[in-house]
Amino acid sequence: MIHLDPEQVSAARQGDRAALASLVRSLQRPVYGLAMRMLAHPADAEDATQEILIKIITHLGTVRDDRAAGGWALKTASRHLVGMRMRSRVEAMRMNFRDFADDLETGLAASDDDQTDSVITAIAIEEIKIGCTLAMLTCLNRSQRIAYVLGDIFEMSDSEAAEALEISAAAYRQRLSRARREVTSFVKTSCGVVSQSAACRCEKRLTAAQDSGRVTLGAPAFGLGAPATDISNLRRQIRALEEGRRAAALMRSNPSFPTNVGDLIMEVI
């Protein structure tokens, strides 16, 4: 998941500031992407990313093999995100899958077809889908959540993910299996993108999301441009997959999350 240029790592370790800046830029997107999926809130993910990048920069000199620096950075990020004492704002809601399912069915309203044709509204609907999938992950405990993120969203092998989490491959498979089972069961009954029979639809959540302040038309919280595909097309694509693959496909449909945390770090150092 994190790939670093060994020559760049070596130069950065020897004090080359330009190499260090380039290294930070290489790290910021994958670290922030992992933090977003673990914490489900942009500001909290930015704070965690900054803390992780500082840890990586501070301890870069301990890396013995420059070729293994990417894996070491992932271990550092994973350890930090699982072990954080503070809960993110979404984690603090302490949602479980049952309560979340009830929440999704509250305030559903028919969408205005003319309104949903606009780019601004399409972005808002995409944000609803992103926010929902991120919040869904927080219904898992952190150990299961990161196992699911590494395995089913970032598609790492069992051995790669187990190494990143510093556990055995057997223990990792067990965690992933439990997490996968819970997420799959939830989306089959509660997510209209995945299941025809589920009541919730992203577009039907628009009014409630605006009323609660979770979404503001024209001011995307995740820094999105126009969605690559609309929800209707995404729904068709995901439902065409085998049932067991639909939940992961839903999670992987989220775009990468832009951040300028790396630039802030370089200002600090």
C-alpha positions as CSV (number, residue, x, y, z in Angstrom):
1,M,0.0,0.0,0.0
2,I,2.9,2.4,0.8
3,H,5.7,2.3,-1.7
4,L,8.8,4.5,-1.2
5,D,11.8,5.0,-3.4
6,P,14.8,3.4,-1.6
7,E,17.2,6.0,-3.0
8,Q,15.0,8.8,-1.7
9,V,14.8,7.1,1.7
10,S,18.6,6.8,1.8
11,A,19.1,10.4,0.9
12,A,16.5,11.6,3.4
13,R,18.2,9.6,6.1
14,Q,21.5,11.4,5.3
15,G,19.9,14.8,5.7
16,D,18.9,15.7,2.2
17,R,16.0,18.1,2.8
18,A,14.6,17.9,-0.8
19,A,14.5,14.1,-0.5
20,L,12.8,14.3,2.8
21,A,10.2,16.7,1.4
22,S,9.6,14.4,-1.6
23,L,9.3,11.4,0.8
24,V,6.6,13.2,2.9
25,R,4.7,14.0,-0.2
26,S,4.8,10.3,-1.2
27,L,3.5,9.4,2.2
28,Q,0.8,11.9,2.8
29,R,-1.9,10.5,0.5
30,P,-1.8,6.8,1.6
31,V,-1.4,7.7,5.3
32,Y,-4.3,10.1,5.1
33,G,-6.4,7.6,3.1
34,L,-5.9,5.1,5.8
35,A,-6.6,7.6,8.6
36,M,-9.8,8.7,6.9
37,R,-11.1,5.1,6.7
38,M,-10.2,4.5,10.4
39,L,-11.4,7.8,11.8
40,A,-14.2,8.8,9.4
41,H,-13.7,12.6,9.9
42,P,-11.5,14.8,7.8
43,A,-10.1,17.0,10.6
44,D,-9.4,14.1,12.9
45,A,-7.7,12.2,10.0
46,E,-5.6,15.3,9.2
47,D,-4.5,15.5,12.9
48,A,-3.6,11.8,12.9
49,T,-1.8,12.0,9.6
50,Q,0.3,14.9,10.9
51,E,1.2,12.9,14.0
52,I,2.1,9.8,12.0
53,L,4.2,11.7,9.5
54,I,6.2,13.3,12.4
55,K,6.7,9.8,13.9
56,I,8.0,8.5,10.5
57,I,10.3,11.5,10.0
58,T,11.6,11.3,13.6
59,H,12.4,7.6,13.4
60,L,13.4,7.3,9.8
61,G,17.0,6.8,10.9
62,T,16.0,3.5,12.6
63,V,15.1,1.8,9.3
64,R,17.7,-0.8,8.5
65,D,16.7,-1.6,4.9
66,D,15.7,1.3,2.7
67,R,13.8,-1.1,0.5
68,A,11.5,-2.0,3.4
69,A,10.7,1.6,4.4
70,G,7.2,1.5,2.9
71,G,6.2,-1.5,5.0
72,W,7.8,0.1,8.1
73,A,5.8,3.3,7.4
74,L,2.6,1.3,7.1
75,K,3.3,-0.5,10.4
76,T,3.9,2.9,12.1
77,A,0.7,4.3,10.7
78,S,-1.4,1.2,11.6
79,R,0.0,1.0,15.1
80,H,-0.8,4.7,15.7
81,L,-4.3,4.5,14.4
82,V,-5.2,1.3,16.4
83,G,-3.6,2.5,19.6
84,M,-4.8,6.1,19.7
85,R,-6.3,7.0,23.1
86,M,-8.6,9.7,21.7
87,R,-11.7,8.7,19.7
88,S,-12.5,10.5,16.5
89,R,-15.7,12.6,16.4
90,V,-17.5,9.8,14.6
91,E,-16.1,7.0,16.9
92,A,-17.3,9.0,19.9
93,M,-20.9,8.4,18.7
94,R,-20.3,4.7,19.6
95,M,-22.5,3.4,16.8
96,N,-23.1,-0.3,16.3
97,F,-24.6,-1.8,13.2
98,R,-28.1,-2.1,14.6
99,D,-28.3,1.5,15.7
100,F,-26.8,2.6,12.4
101,A,-29.4,0.7,10.5
102,D,-32.1,2.4,12.4
103,D,-30.6,5.8,11.8
104,L,-30.4,5.2,8.1
105,E,-34.1,4.5,7.9
106,T,-35.0,7.8,9.7
107,G,-35.8,10.8,7.5
108,L,-35.8,9.1,4.1
109,A,-37.5,11.3,1.5
110,A,-38.2,11.0,-2.2
111,S,-35.6,12.9,-4.2
112,D,-36.4,15.6,-6.7
113,D,-35.4,14.2,-10.1
114,D,-34.6,17.7,-11.5
115,Q,-32.5,18.6,-8.6
116,T,-30.5,15.3,-8.6
117,D,-29.4,16.1,-12.2
118,S,-27.2,19.0,-11.0
119,V,-23.5,18.5,-10.5
120,I,-23.7,20.2,-7.1
121,T,-26.3,17.7,-5.9
122,A,-24.5,14.8,-7.4
123,I,-21.4,15.7,-5.3
124,A,-23.6,16.0,-2.2
125,I,-25.1,12.5,-2.9
126,E,-21.6,11.1,-3.4
127,E,-20.6,12.7,0.0
128,I,-23.6,11.0,1.6
129,K,-22.4,7.7,0.3
130,I,-18.8,8.3,1.4
131,G,-19.9,9.5,4.9
132,C,-22.1,6.5,5.3
133,T,-19.5,4.0,4.3
134,L,-16.9,5.6,6.6
135,A,-19.3,5.7,9.5
136,M,-20.2,2.1,8.8
137,L,-16.6,1.1,9.3
138,T,-16.6,2.7,12.8
139,C,-19.2,0.1,13.8
140,L,-16.3,-2.3,13.9
141,N,-13.8,-2.2,16.7
142,R,-10.4,-0.8,15.6
143,S,-8.6,-4.1,15.3
144,Q,-11.3,-5.5,13.0
145,R,-11.6,-2.2,11.1
146,I,-8.0,-2.0,10.1
147,A,-8.0,-5.7,9.1
148,Y,-11.0,-5.0,6.9
149,V,-9.5,-1.8,5.5
150,L,-6.1,-3.4,4.6
151,G,-7.6,-6.6,3.2
152,D,-10.9,-5.7,1.5
153,I,-10.4,-2.0,0.7
154,F,-6.7,-1.8,-0.1
155,E,-6.6,-5.4,-1.2
156,M,-3.4,-6.4,0.6
157,S,-2.6,-10.1,0.8
158,D,-3.0,-11.9,4.1
159,S,0.8,-12.0,4.7
160,E,1.3,-8.3,3.8
161,A,-1.6,-7.2,6.1
162,A,-0.5,-9.5,8.9
163,E,3.1,-8.1,8.7
164,A,1.7,-4.5,8.8
165,L,-0.3,-5.3,11.9
166,E,2.5,-7.3,13.5
167,I,0.3,-10.4,14.0
168,S,0.3,-13.9,12.5
169,A,-1.4,-14.6,9.2
170,A,-3.8,-16.9,11.0
171,A,-4.8,-14.2,13.5
172,Y,-5.2,-11.7,10.7
173,R,-7.5,-14.0,8.7
174,Q,-9.6,-14.5,11.7
175,R,-10.0,-10.8,12.3
176,L,-10.7,-10.1,8.6
177,S,-13.3,-12.9,8.5
178,R,-15.2,-11.5,11.5
179,A,-15.1,-8.0,10.1
180,R,-16.1,-9.1,6.6
181,R,-19.0,-11.1,8.0
182,E,-20.4,-8.1,9.9
183,V,-20.0,-5.6,7.1
184,T,-21.5,-7.9,4.5
185,S,-24.5,-8.7,6.7
186,F,-25.1,-5.0,7.3
187,V,-25.0,-3.9,3.7
188,K,-27.2,-6.8,2.5
189,T,-30.0,-5.6,4.7
190,S,-29.4,-1.8,5.0
191,C,-27.6,-0.4,2.0
192,G,-29.6,0.4,-1.2
193,V,-26.5,0.6,-3.3
194,V,-25.8,-3.1,-2.6
195,S,-29.3,-4.6,-2.0
196,Q,-32.5,-4.0,-4.0
197,S,-34.6,-4.8,-0.9
198,A,-32.9,-2.3,1.4
199,A,-34.9,0.9,2.1
200,C,-32.1,3.3,2.3
201,R,-30.9,5.2,-0.8
202,C,-28.2,7.9,-0.9
203,E,-30.5,10.3,-2.8
204,K,-33.3,9.8,-0.3
205,R,-30.9,10.8,2.6
206,L,-30.2,14.2,1.0
207,T,-32.8,16.2,2.8
208,A,-32.0,14.7,6.2
209,A,-28.3,15.2,5.6
210,Q,-28.8,18.8,4.8
211,D,-31.1,19.4,7.8
212,S,-28.6,17.8,10.1
213,G,-25.6,19.8,8.7
214,R,-23.8,16.7,7.5
215,V,-23.9,17.9,3.9
216,T,-23.9,21.5,2.5
217,L,-24.7,21.9,-1.1
218,G,-21.7,23.6,-2.9
219,A,-19.4,23.1,0.1
220,P,-18.1,19.5,-0.1
221,A,-16.5,18.3,3.2
222,F,-14.2,15.8,1.4
223,G,-12.9,18.1,-1.2
224,L,-14.6,16.3,-4.1
225,G,-14.9,17.3,-7.7
226,A,-17.6,15.8,-9.9
227,P,-18.2,12.1,-9.1
228,A,-16.7,9.7,-11.7
229,T,-20.0,7.8,-11.8
230,D,-23.4,8.6,-10.4
231,I,-25.1,6.5,-7.7
232,S,-27.5,4.8,-10.1
233,N,-24.6,3.5,-12.3
234,L,-22.6,2.5,-9.2
235,R,-25.7,0.6,-7.9
236,R,-25.9,-1.3,-11.2
237,Q,-22.2,-2.1,-11.2
238,I,-22.1,-3.3,-7.7
239,R,-25.2,-5.5,-7.9
240,A,-23.8,-7.2,-11.0
241,L,-21.0,-8.6,-8.8
242,E,-21.1,-11.8,-6.8
243,E,-22.8,-11.2,-3.5
244,G,-19.7,-11.7,-1.4
245,R,-17.8,-9.0,-3.3
246,R,-20.4,-6.3,-3.1
247,A,-19.5,-4.8,0.3
248,A,-15.8,-4.4,-0.6
249,A,-16.7,-2.9,-4.0
250,L,-18.9,-0.3,-2.3
251,M,-16.0,0.6,0.0
252,R,-13.5,0.8,-2.8
253,S,-15.8,3.1,-4.8
254,N,-14.8,6.0,-2.6
255,P,-12.2,8.3,-4.2
256,S,-8.8,9.1,-2.7
257,F,-9.0,11.9,-0.2
258,P,-6.9,15.0,-1.0
259,T,-4.9,16.6,1.8
260,N,-2.1,19.2,2.2
261,V,-0.9,17.8,5.5
262,G,2.5,17.0,4.0
263,D,3.1,20.7,3.2
264,L,2.2,21.6,6.8
265,I,4.7,19.1,8.1
266,M,7.5,20.5,5.9
267,E,6.8,24.0,7.3
268,V,7.2,22.6,10.8
269,I,10.5,20.8,10.2
